Every structure is written in structure tokens, then in C-alpha cells.
Amino acid sequence: MGIDTSKVVELRRRTGIGVSDCQKALEQSRGDMEQAIDFLRKQGALKAAKKMAERTAQQGIVSVYQHAGGRVGTMVEVNCETDFVARNDSFQAFAHDVAMHIAASSPQYVSRMDVPADVVNHERAIYVEQVQKSGKPANIAEKIVVGKLEQFYRENCLLEQPFIKDDRRTVQQMLEEQVQKIGEKIVISRFARFQVS
């Protein structure tokens, strides 16, 4: 399909995107300007997500939080791409909130990928035994085991826990909001929690 050059020029003016990408978007949308803009926005979001995944977060801070009269303390390493962002008040406040969350919620791992296979297998074995004792049919039993494992991850993995300051969202969702706000890759790398028994 031939696209009128004036439409390509108009789309480029409106979006700031390169000529070949504008041409492709107009071809994809059969010449409809608004659909072409939507197409470019979707492509841009995909490219931005890919770019974010390829970036490395080598800067950052270690945030420390102390609670309960000094009986509970946490340290968390939160990384970003630039030292400029590491000094940003919003980034530092986020890292502090994560340290406070760790003190309150006592996660064991950053993400489900950090849970050792032997721990997962052990938990699964316990859940299988519990379900077998309940006498549920096999197809329902497996769904129950999967549900119990998901609950284990929600309780023990930092990124999957409901955020202590807003339990309608997870720590992962708060992290994603921070990434969108700052425009850099942010990673919670590791943490430690100490408690006087």
C-alpha cells in the first residue's frame, strides 16, 4: 500500500519518530493517523522495556533502618544505573521504605528465583502430604499444592509481599512505579535483617 508522503511528514512532526518507522506505522494502520500513533506508542513501550532489561544497575545505595528501640535492624542494597539517581531523594526514600518493609515483614528472599530448589521441594512435599490426607481428587489436589506454593512465595519473597505502607500493592509494583518515575533500571539486590532475640 502506497502511503502519501505528506502523511509520513505529519506523523513524524507529531511524534518525533524517524521517517522509516513512521512509514511502517502508517502502512500497518492502513494510513489511519491515530492508529499509526498508537502503533508507534506500543512499539516504543516494547523498545523501552527491552532497553530497560538490557541496562545494568551498577550504582546505588545501602539503606539502613532500625526499629523497635534498636532491637530490629535491616540493611538493603538498592541499585540503579547512575550515581545521579542514587543521590535522588525519591530513590533514597524508596530504599528507606524497602528497608523499613523488611524490618516489619521479615522476608527470607528477594524473589522466588532466589529460593533454593531444595526449599521449594521440601515445601511442596509438605503440601502434597497435607492434601493427600484431606482425600481430595488428584486434579484438585495439584491445584491446591500450587496455590499453597504461591502463598509461600507471597509470604517469603520480598518482591511478592504486600507493601507495608500500601498493602494493595506489592513491593514489585512499588519498584516498577519507581522505575517509571525515575526512568532508570532499579534492582533490589540483597538485604539482611537482624533481630535481638
Backbone hydrogen bonds in HBPLUS format (Angstrom, degrees):
<---DONOR---> <-ACCEPTOR-->    atom                        ^
c    i                          cat <-CA-CA->   ^        H-A-AA   ^      H-
h    n   atom  resd res      DA  || num        DHA   H-A  angle D-A-AA Bond
n    s   type  num  typ     dist DA aas  dist angle  dist       angle   num
A0007-LYS N   A0004-ASP O   3.00 MM   3  5.49 133.5  2.22 109.6 121.2     1
A0008-VAL N   A0004-ASP O   3.36 MM   4  6.84 152.7  2.44 146.4 153.9     2
A0009-VAL N   A0005-THR O   2.96 MM   4  6.27 161.9  1.99 155.4 159.9     3
A0010-GLU N   A0006-SER O   2.92 MM   4  6.10 154.9  1.98 140.9 148.0     4
A0011-LEU N   A0007-LYS O   2.86 MM   4  6.06 162.6  1.89 151.5 155.8     5
A0012-ARG N   A0008-VAL O   2.92 MM   4  6.11 157.7  1.97 148.9 155.4     6
A0013-ARG N   A0009-VAL O   2.92 MM   4  6.14 153.9  1.99 145.4 152.7     7
A0014-ARG N   A0010-GLU O   2.96 MM   4  6.22 152.1  2.04 147.4 154.7     8
A0015-THR N   A0011-LEU O   2.96 MM   4  6.07 144.8  2.08 147.1 155.9     9
A0016-GLY N   A0012-ARG O   2.71 MM   4  5.11 153.4  1.78 140.3 147.7    10
A0022-CYS N   A0018-GLY O   2.98 MM   4  6.27 153.1  2.05 151.0 159.6    11
A0023-GLN N   A0019-VAL O   2.83 MM   4  6.08 159.3  1.87 154.9 160.7    12
A0024-LYS N   A0020-SER O   2.99 MM   4  6.18 161.4  2.02 144.5 149.2    13
A0025-ALA N   A0021-ASP O   2.92 MM   4  6.11 157.7  1.97 145.5 151.6    14
A0026-LEU N   A0022-CYS O   2.96 MM   4  6.17 159.5  2.00 151.9 156.7    15
A0027-GLU N   A0023-GLN O   2.97 MM   4  6.21 153.0  2.04 148.1 156.0    16
A0028-GLN N   A0024-LYS O   2.86 MM   4  6.06 157.5  1.91 148.5 155.2    17
A0029-SER N   A0025-ALA O   2.96 MM   4  6.14 144.9  2.08 141.4 150.7    18
A0031-GLY N   A0026-LEU O   2.72 MM   5  4.72 164.7  1.74 149.1 149.9    19
A0030-ARG N   A0027-GLU O   3.24 MM   3  5.03 163.6  2.27 101.2 104.7    20
A0032-ASP N   A0029-SER O   3.16 MM   3  5.45 168.5  2.18 113.5 116.8    21
A0036-ALA N   A0032-ASP O   2.91 MM   4  6.09 148.1  2.01 149.0 159.1    22
A0037-ILE N   A0033-MET O   2.97 MM   4  6.29 150.4  2.05 146.1 153.7    23
A0038-ASP N   A0034-GLU O   2.99 MM   4  6.29 159.6  2.03 146.7 152.1    24
A0039-PHE N   A0035-GLN O   2.84 MM   4  6.06 156.2  1.90 145.2 152.1    25
A0040-LEU N   A0036-ALA O   2.92 MM   4  6.21 159.8  1.96 148.9 153.5    26
A0041-ARG N   A0037-ILE O   2.89 MM   4  6.14 153.9  1.95 149.4 157.1    27
A0042-LYS N   A0038-ASP O   2.94 MM   4  6.21 159.8  1.98 152.9 157.6    28
A0043-GLN N   A0039-PHE O   2.93 MM   4  6.19 161.9  1.96 150.9 156.3    29
A0044-GLY N   A0040-LEU O   2.78 MM   4  5.91 153.0  1.85 144.6 152.7    30
A0045-ALA N   A0041-ARG O   2.91 MM   4  6.16 151.4  2.00 145.7 153.0    31
A0046-LEU N   A0042-LYS O   3.01 MM   4  6.29 153.9  2.08 146.7 153.7    32
A0047-LYS N   A0043-GLN O   2.86 MM   4  6.13 161.0  1.90 150.7 156.1    33
A0048-ALA N   A0044-GLY O   2.80 MM   4  5.95 157.5  1.85 146.8 153.6    34
A0049-ALA N   A0045-ALA O   2.94 MM   4  6.11 156.5  2.00 143.5 149.6    35
A0050-LYS N   A0046-LEU O   2.95 MM   4  6.20 157.8  2.00 147.9 154.1    36
A0051-LYS N   A0047-LYS O   2.79 MM   4  6.00 160.6  1.83 150.2 156.1    37
A0052-MET N   A0048-ALA O   2.84 MM   4  6.02 154.7  1.91 146.4 153.4    38
A0053-ALA N   A0049-ALA O   3.01 MM   4  6.25 152.0  2.09 143.3 150.4    39
A0054-GLU N   A0050-LYS O   3.05 MM   4  6.33 142.0  2.20 144.2 154.5    40
A0054-GLU N   A0051-LYS O   3.16 MM   3  5.13 124.3  2.49  92.8 106.8    41
A0055-ARG N   A0051-LYS O   3.10 MM   4  6.29 127.4  2.39 141.8 155.0    42
A0055-ARG N   A0052-MET O   3.32 MM   3  5.27 141.0  2.48  95.0 105.5    43
A0059-GLN N   A0080-CYS O   2.87 MM  21  5.13 155.2  1.93 159.1 156.0    44
A0080-CYS N   A0059-GLN O   2.86 MM  21  5.13 151.4  1.95 112.4 121.1    45
A0061-ILE N   A0078-VAL O   2.98 MM  17  5.69 153.1  2.06 158.7 162.0    46
A0078-VAL N   A0061-ILE O   2.99 MM  17  5.69 163.0  2.01 169.0 173.6    47
A0063-SER N   A0076-VAL O   2.87 MM  13  5.39 155.3  1.94 159.1 158.1    48
A0076-VAL N   A0063-SER O   2.95 MM  13  5.39 152.0  2.02 148.3 157.4    49
A0065-TYR N   A0074-THR O   2.94 MM   9  5.23 158.9  1.98 144.0 148.2    50
A0074-THR N   A0065-TYR O   2.79 MM   9  5.23 156.0  1.85 152.6 159.3    51
A0067-HIS N   A0072-VAL O   2.73 MM   5  5.15 169.7  1.74 159.8 160.8    52
A0070-GLY N   A0067-HIS O   3.14 MM   3  5.43 126.2  2.45 102.7 116.3    53
A0072-VAL N   A0067-HIS O   3.17 MM   5  5.15 160.9  2.21 150.2 145.4    54
A0071-ARG N   A0068-ALA O   3.14 MM   3  5.44 158.7  2.19 109.0 115.6    55
A0196-VAL N   A0071-ARG O   2.77 MM 125  5.11 161.3  1.81 151.1 157.7    56
A0073-GLY N   A0194-PHE O   2.86 MM 121  5.16 161.5  1.89 146.7 151.3    57
A0194-PHE N   A0073-GLY O   2.73 MM 121  5.16 172.6  1.73 167.0 168.1    58
A0075-MET N   A0192-ALA O   2.96 MM 117  5.35 153.7  2.03 150.9 156.3    59
A0192-ALA N   A0075-MET O   2.84 MM 117  5.35 149.5  1.94 154.3 160.4    60
A0077-GLU N   A0190-ARG O   2.90 MM 113  5.50 169.0  1.91 159.7 162.6    61
A0189-SER N   A0077-GLU O   2.92 MM 112  5.59 143.7  2.05 151.1 161.9    62
A0079-ASN N   A0187-VAL O   2.73 MM 108  5.08 166.7  1.75 159.0 158.8    63
A0187-VAL N   A0079-ASN O   2.93 MM 108  5.08 156.3  1.99 135.4 142.2    64
A0086-ALA N   A0082-THR O   3.17 MM   4  6.48 155.1  2.23 141.5 149.0    65
A0087-ARG N   A0083-ASP O   3.13 MM   4  6.33 133.3  2.36 138.3 147.5    66
A0087-ARG N   A0084-PHE O   3.28 MM   3  5.43 138.4  2.46  96.8 107.4    67
A0088-ASN N   A0085-VAL O   2.84 MM   3  4.82 153.2  1.91 105.1 114.2    68
A0092-GLN N   A0088-ASN O   3.00 MM   4  6.25 164.0  2.02 155.5 160.1    69
A0093-ALA N   A0089-ASP O   2.84 MM   4  6.01 152.5  1.92 147.0 154.9    70
A0094-PHE N   A0090-SER O   2.98 MM   4  6.17 153.4  2.05 143.7 150.7    71
A0095-ALA N   A0091-PHE O   2.99 MM   4  6.32 161.8  2.03 151.3 155.5    72
A0096-HIS N   A0092-GLN O   2.95 MM   4  6.16 154.8  2.02 144.6 151.6    73
A0097-ASP N   A0093-ALA O   2.88 MM   4  6.13 157.1  1.93 147.8 154.1    74
A0098-VAL N   A0094-PHE O   2.92 MM   4  6.24 149.9  2.02 150.1 158.6    75
A0099-ALA N   A0095-ALA O   3.00 MM   4  6.29 155.9  2.05 145.8 152.1    76
A0100-MET N   A0096-HIS O   2.91 MM   4  6.22 154.9  1.97 150.3 157.4    77
A0101-HIS N   A0097-ASP O   2.84 MM   4  6.04 154.1  1.91 143.6 151.2    78
A0102-ILE N   A0098-VAL O   2.93 MM   4  6.20 156.5  1.99 150.3 155.8    79
A0103-ALA N   A0099-ALA O   3.14 MM   4  6.43 153.1  2.21 142.6 149.4    80
A0104-ALA N   A0100-MET O   3.06 MM   4  6.39 154.0  2.13 149.2 155.9    81
A0105-SER N   A0101-HIS O   2.75 MM   4  5.84 165.8  1.77 162.5 166.4    82
A0106-SER N   A0102-ILE O   2.96 MM   4  5.18 144.5  2.09 134.3 138.7    83
A0108-GLN N   A0156-ASN O   2.83 MM  48  5.20 153.9  1.90 132.7 140.9    84
A0109-TYR N   A0156-ASN O   3.08 MM  47  6.30 158.6  2.13 163.2 163.4    85
A0158-LEU N   A0109-TYR O   2.80 MM  49  6.13 169.0  1.81 161.8 159.4    86
A0159-LEU N   A0110-VAL O   3.01 MM  49  6.09 172.2  2.01 168.4 167.5    87
A0114-ASP N   A0111-SER O   2.98 MM   3  5.44 155.2  2.04 111.6 119.4    88
A0115-VAL N   A0112-ARG O   3.24 MM   3  5.36 158.4  2.29 102.7 109.1    89
A0119-VAL N   A0116-PRO O   3.00 MM   3  5.38 129.3  2.27 106.7 119.8    90
A0120-VAL N   A0116-PRO O   3.17 MM   4  6.60 160.1  2.21 154.2 159.6    91
A0121-ASN N   A0117-ALA O   2.86 MM   4  6.09 165.1  1.88 155.1 159.3    92
A0122-HIS N   A0118-ASP O   2.97 MM   4  6.01 150.9  2.05 135.5 143.4    93
A0123-GLU N   A0119-VAL O   2.94 MM   4  6.20 165.0  1.96 154.0 157.4    94
A0124-ARG N   A0120-VAL O   2.85 MM   4  6.05 165.7  1.87 153.8 158.3    95
A0125-ALA N   A0121-ASN O   2.94 MM   4  6.09 156.9  1.99 144.9 150.8    96
A0126-ILE N   A0122-HIS O   3.12 MM   4  6.43 154.7  2.19 147.4 153.7    97
A0127-TYR N   A0123-GLU O   2.99 MM   4  6.32 162.8  2.02 155.8 160.3    98
A0128-VAL N   A0124-ARG O   2.82 MM   4  6.04 157.9  1.87 154.7 161.1    99
A0129-GLU N   A0125-ALA O   3.04 MM   4  6.20 161.4  2.08 145.1 149.8   100
A0130-GLN N   A0126-ILE O   2.97 MM   4  6.24 158.0  2.01 149.2 155.5   101
A0131-VAL N   A0127-TYR O   2.94 MM   4  6.15 161.5  1.98 150.5 155.0   102
A0132-GLN N   A0128-VAL O   2.86 MM   4  6.05 157.0  1.92 151.1 157.9   103
A0133-LYS N   A0129-GLU O   3.10 MM   4  6.27 154.2  2.17 146.3 152.3   104
A0134-SER N   A0131-VAL O   3.02 MM   3  5.05 131.5  2.26  94.9 108.6   105
A0135-GLY N   A0132-GLN O   3.18 MM   3  5.37 152.6  2.25 102.6 110.7   106
A0140-ILE N   A0137-PRO O   3.13 MM   3  5.48 122.9  2.48 107.4 121.1   107
A0141-ALA N   A0137-PRO O   2.78 MM   4  5.91 157.6  1.82 157.8 165.5   108
A0142-GLU N   A0138-ALA O   3.07 MM   4  6.25 159.1  2.12 152.8 154.7   109
A0144-ILE N   A0140-ILE O   3.00 MM   4  6.30 151.8  2.08 151.5 159.8   110
A0145-VAL N   A0141-ALA O   2.95 MM   4  6.27 157.3  2.01 151.2 157.2   111
A0146-VAL N   A0142-GLU O   2.96 MM   4  6.22 163.0  1.99 150.6 154.8   112
A0147-GLY N   A0143-LYS O   2.94 MM   4  6.11 158.7  1.99 144.4 150.5   113
A0148-LYS N   A0144-ILE O   2.89 MM   4  6.16 152.4  1.97 149.0 156.4   114
A0149-LEU N   A0145-VAL O   2.95 MM   4  6.24 152.7  2.02 149.5 157.0   115
A0150-GLU N   A0146-VAL O   2.96 MM   4  6.25 156.0  2.02 150.0 156.5   116
A0151-GLN N   A0147-GLY O   3.01 MM   4  6.28 151.8  2.09 142.5 150.2   117
A0152-PHE N   A0148-LYS O   2.93 MM   4  6.22 148.4  2.03 142.3 151.2   118
A0153-TYR N   A0149-LEU O   2.97 MM   4  6.35 156.0  2.03 151.3 156.6   119
A0154-ARG N   A0150-GLU O   2.96 MM   4  6.28 159.3  2.01 148.9 154.7   120
A0155-GLU N   A0151-GLN O   2.98 MM   4  6.19 146.3  2.10 146.5 155.1   121
A0156-ASN N   A0152-PHE O   2.96 MM   4  6.04 146.3  2.07 148.4 157.6   122
A0157-CYS N   A0153-TYR O   2.87 MM   4  5.31 152.6  1.94 149.9 150.3   123
A0160-GLU N   A0157-CYS O   2.96 MM   3  5.52 142.3  2.11 117.4 128.2   124
A0161-GLN N   A0158-LEU O   3.20 MM   3  5.40 155.7  2.26 107.7 114.9   125
A0172-GLN N   A0159-LEU O   2.93 MM  13  4.60 146.1  2.05 136.9 129.8   126
A0171-VAL N   A0161-GLN O   3.04 MM  10  6.07 140.0  2.20 163.5 175.0   127
A0163-PHE N   A0169-ARG O   2.74 MM   6  5.89 170.3  1.75 153.9 156.8   128
A0166-ASP N   A0163-PHE O   3.01 MM   3  5.27 148.1  2.11 109.6 119.5   129
A0169-ARG N   A0166-ASP O   3.10 MM   3  6.05 171.0  2.11 129.0 131.5   130
A0174-MET N   A0170-THR O   3.05 MM   4  6.41 154.0  2.12 146.7 153.9   131
A0175-LEU N   A0171-VAL O   2.84 MM   4  6.11 152.1  1.92 149.6 157.8   132
A0176-GLU N   A0172-GLN O   2.91 MM   4  6.21 157.6  1.96 150.0 155.6   133
A0177-GLU N   A0173-GLN O   3.00 MM   4  6.22 153.0  2.07 144.6 151.5   134
A0178-GLN N   A0174-MET O   3.04 MM   4  6.29 149.9  2.14 142.4 150.4   135
A0179-VAL N   A0175-LEU O   2.95 MM   4  6.30 152.0  2.03 149.5 157.5   136
A0180-GLN N   A0176-GLU O   3.01 MM   4  6.30 160.8  2.05 149.3 153.6   137
A0181-LYS N   A0177-GLU O   2.93 MM   4  6.11 153.3  2.00 144.2 152.1   138
A0182-ILE N   A0178-GLN O   2.88 MM   4  6.01 162.6  1.91 153.2 156.9   139
A0183-GLY N   A0179-VAL O   2.64 MM   4  5.37 152.9  1.71 145.0 154.3   140
